[in-house]
Amino acid sequence: MSHWRTLITLAALVAGGLVPATGASAATGDGSPTDSNIAFTGRWDTATTTAFTPYWAGAYFTTGFTGTTVKLRQRNTIDLYASVDGRPYTYLTNVKGTVNLTPTPLASGNHTLKVSYRVVAGSYHGDAVFQGLILDSGARTLPAAVPAKLVEFVGDSITVGTTTSKNALTAYGWLVGERLGVRHTQVAQGGACLVVTTDGCVGLERQFLKLNPNATTPDWDFSRYQASAVVINLGTNDSGHGVHTPEFQASYTNLLREVRAKYPRAAVFALETFSKRFAAQTQASVKALNDGGDANVYYVNTEGWLTASDLSDSVHPNDAGHVKIADRLAPIISAKIG
């Protein structure tokens, strides 16, 4: 009987993305990176058990803790967002070493913590390396409340949240995830293309499979979590890098097949770009999957979702624009994943 209980528990951990990092030792309650009470969402490099590094945008960790204070151990300078007990996020800039998240001590009791690092990309070169928590003497972490479902958003600077007030935290992917009460991660890079180009554009057709958007190795270990849904928003940048329509369509079709291979049960949504670039090719790629027997891939027509007043420039939505996208997109995803 205990053997079957173990198998059932492991299956639940895989479905919820809670499989411990390879090589991580049990350290429950001590606030170290390997503490199983800390839940890491997104693509985190856990190869070094004393220092976990998030890649891509919108990665975060959550945990509970006891006591009256909580501090981070950070290696070098980074900008980060932290929320204690569900309060609005505090934005801390250029912090390193011991970072006090509770300069005003809390009431004694049980608390929650959520931390997300500013994505390290483009002109920003912070050091998003989490080395653990420092708690009060005698205090400990508590298991994080972790939703079973996870939605992954794949895209470029729009999905990153570039030009918004809180970057990834005010991007439509984060907003949709919070609204639906699911885990969420933005596998997105500013300036990214779909197609791997000769002039150096990060091509998500290839990098979707990677731990790091800016490295060819290692591959991401997709057993770390299984997405309930994947939302793709790509094509805005490709034409500026010489990508033509046949090449784009072939690459998009291949990306959809890659996503399906890695997430066999996920609902996959291919968004029409808000600029309408490569819309016909995106739709044709979805049709190719549907015609091949995959009915759980959907083209999302975004006509009329945004107006000029919803953009901070000619391309990127502002905070209000991202809210409008979330208003439209959340019910579409919810209808497929419950």
PECOR-V36154 format. One record per backbone hydrogen bond with DSSP energy under -0.5 kcal/mol. CO is the residue of the C=O (numbers start at 1). NH is the residue of the N-H. Records with the same first field share a line. If there is no record, write none. Layout:
CO: NH, NH
//
This chain:
1: 5
2: 6
3: 7
4: 8
5: 9
6: 10
7: 11
8: 12
9: 13
10: 14
11: 15
12: 16
13: 17, 18
14: 17, 226
21: 24
27: 30
29: 141
31: 133
32: 35
34: 27
35: 38
37: 39, 144
38: 40
39: 41, 62
41: 60
42: 44
43: 55
44: 46
45: 53
47: 49
48: 51
52: 130
53: 45
55: 43
57: 186
59: 117
60: 41
61: 115
62: 39
63: 113
64: 142
65: 111
68: 106
69: 136
70: 101
71: 134
72: 74, 99
73: 131
74: 97
77: 127
78: 95
79: 118
80: 92
81: 116
82: 90
83: 114
84: 87
90: 82, 92
92: 80
95: 78
97: 74, 99
98: 100
99: 72, 101
103: 105
109: 67
111: 65
112: 85
113: 63
114: 83
115: 61
116: 81
119: 121
121: 124
123: 125
126: 128
127: 129
128: 54, 130
129: 75, 131
130: 52
132: 73
133: 135
134: 71
136: 139
140: 66
142: 64
144: 146
145: 147
149: 183
150: 228, 229
151: 185
152: 154, 231
153: 187
154: 233
155: 189
156: 160
157: 161, 162
161: 164
164: 167
166: 169
167: 170
168: 171
171: 175
172: 176
173: 177
174: 178
175: 179
176: 180
177: 181, 182
183: 151
185: 153, 187
186: 57, 188
187: 155
189: 192
193: 204
194: 205
195: 197
197: 200
201: 197
202: 193, 204
203: 206, 207
204: 208
206: 209
207: 210
209: 220
212: 215
218: 211
220: 222
221: 224
222: 225
224: 19
228: 267
229: 152
230: 232, 269
231: 154
232: 271
233: 156
235: 239
237: 240
238: 241, 243
239: 242
244: 248
245: 249
246: 250
247: 251
248: 252
249: 253
250: 254
251: 255
252: 256
253: 257
254: 258
255: 259
256: 260
257: 261
258: 262
259: 263
263: 266
267: 230
268: 298
269: 232, 271
270: 300
273: 276
276: 279
278: 282
279: 283
280: 284
281: 285
282: 286
283: 287
284: 288
285: 289
286: 290
287: 291
288: 292
289: 294
290: 293
293: 295
294: 297
296: 268
298: 270
299: 301
300: 272, 302
302: 305
307: 310
308: 311
310: 318
316: 312, 313
318: 322
319: 323
320: 324
321: 325
322: 326
323: 327
324: 328
325: 329
326: 330
327: 331
328: 332
329: 333
330: 334
331: 335
332: 336
333: 336, 337
334: 338
//
